[in-house]
């Protein structure tokens, strides 16, 4: 084979070169879309695992109790705090929201 024959074999015709460039461009676009998709999934996972509404571990949550109340028992259940208290009028159950510390409901207890 002479140098002229080798040079003819190494050259690519223009139609094939255009097709090759389109394929390389398509490959780049596909990689970009896949990268954006993977990043979106990672952001969603991080967002879902970080619950910013829950109080930080060991955070102090102020609870408003009636004047003269004595706490008898407390119980935690999910997002609620149940507290049994003694007040001068009698006994009551108070339910607080654990995240905000707001009073959700009061249940006065009466003896029969």
BELQUI-V549487 format. One record per residue. N is the residue number from 1. RES is the residue in one letter. SS is DSSP state (H for helix, E for strand, C for the rest). Layout:
[[N;RES;SS] [N;RES;SS]]
//
This chain:
[[1;X;C] [2;X;C] [3;X;H] [4;X;H] [5;X;H] [6;X;H] [7;X;H] [8;X;H] [9;X;H] [10;X;H] [11;X;C] [12;X;C] [13;X;C] [14;X;H] [15;X;H] [16;X;H] [17;X;H] [18;X;H] [19;X;H] [20;X;H] [21;X;H] [22;X;H] [23;X;H] [24;X;H] [25;X;H] [26;X;H] [27;X;H] [28;X;H] [29;X;H] [30;X;H] [31;X;H] [32;X;H] [33;X;H] [34;X;H] [35;X;H] [36;X;H] [37;X;H] [38;X;H] [39;X;H] [40;X;H] [41;X;H] [42;X;H] [43;X;H] [44;X;H] [45;X;H] [46;X;H] [47;X;H] [48;X;H] [49;X;H] [50;X;C] [51;X;C] [52;X;C] [53;X;C] [54;X;C] [55;X;C] [56;X;C] [57;X;C] [58;X;C] [59;X;C] [60;X;C] [61;X;C] [62;X;C] [63;X;C] [64;X;C] [65;X;C] [66;X;C] [67;X;C] [68;X;C] [69;X;C] [70;X;E] [71;X;E] [72;X;E] [73;X;E] [74;X;E] [75;X;E] [76;X;E] [77;X;E] [78;X;C] [79;X;C] [80;X;E] [81;X;E] [82;X;E] [83;X;E] [84;X;E] [85;X;E] [86;X;E] [87;X;E] [88;X;C] [89;X;C] [90;X;E] [91;X;E] [92;X;E] [93;X;E] [94;X;E] [95;X;E] [96;X;E] [97;X;E] [98;X;C] [99;X;C] [100;X;C] [101;X;C] [102;X;C] [103;X;E] [104;X;E] [105;X;E] [106;X;E] [107;X;E] [108;X;E] [109;X;E] [110;X;C] [111;X;C] [112;X;C]]
//
